[in-house]
Amino acid sequence: MKNFTFIDLFAGVGGFHFALKELGGECVFASEIDSNAQKTYFANHGIVPFGDITLDEVKSKIPQNFDILCAGFPCQAFSIAGYQKGFSDSRGTLFFDIEKIIEKHRPKVVFLENVKNLVSHDKGNTFKVILDILENKLNYI
């Protein structure tokens, strides 16, 4: 029996899925653009993730109601392992797609993956923007 439902955005191979299923959660939607990660996610969880979450046709498949939004949004734009272009990198702007999904669906809980350097990227301004949107615009604390 499920205790709660969740969606898994930028799902990779399903790290969030493993943890939340163990706690009694049921994944009701997954999205991952990388075809190899999609195959691994399917092998791990029996779900083929939808593709590009920036497309309206993919967003339209998200159920209206779910309890938890999980997003491992691409870290290359912020990580010390990447070019650190932040919101200037198209991968960095994917946070704003998450923002729109949160705004539309209003899940009870939002889990966003952290990445080394996110807090200090652009002298802390990137993290400040993310927190400002989550706390002040969307009212999540």
HELIX and SHEET records of a PDB file:
HELIX    1   1 GLY A   15  GLU A   22  1                                   8    
HELIX    2   2 SER A   35  HIS A   45  1                                  11    
HELIX    3   3 ASP A   56  LYS A   59  1                                   4    
HELIX    4   4 GLY A   86  SER A   88  5                                   3    
HELIX    5   5 LEU A   94  HIS A  105  1                                  12    
HELIX    6   6 HIS A  121  GLY A  124  5                                   4    
HELIX    7   7 ASN A  125  ASP A  132  1                                   8    
HELIX    8   8 ILE A  133  LYS A  137  3                                   5    
SHEET    1   A 4 GLY A  25  SER A  31  0                                        
SHEET    2   A 4 PHE A   4  LEU A   9  1                                        
SHEET    3   A 4 ILE A  68  ALA A  71  1                                        
SHEET    4   A 4 VAL A 109  LEU A 112  1                                        
END                                                                             
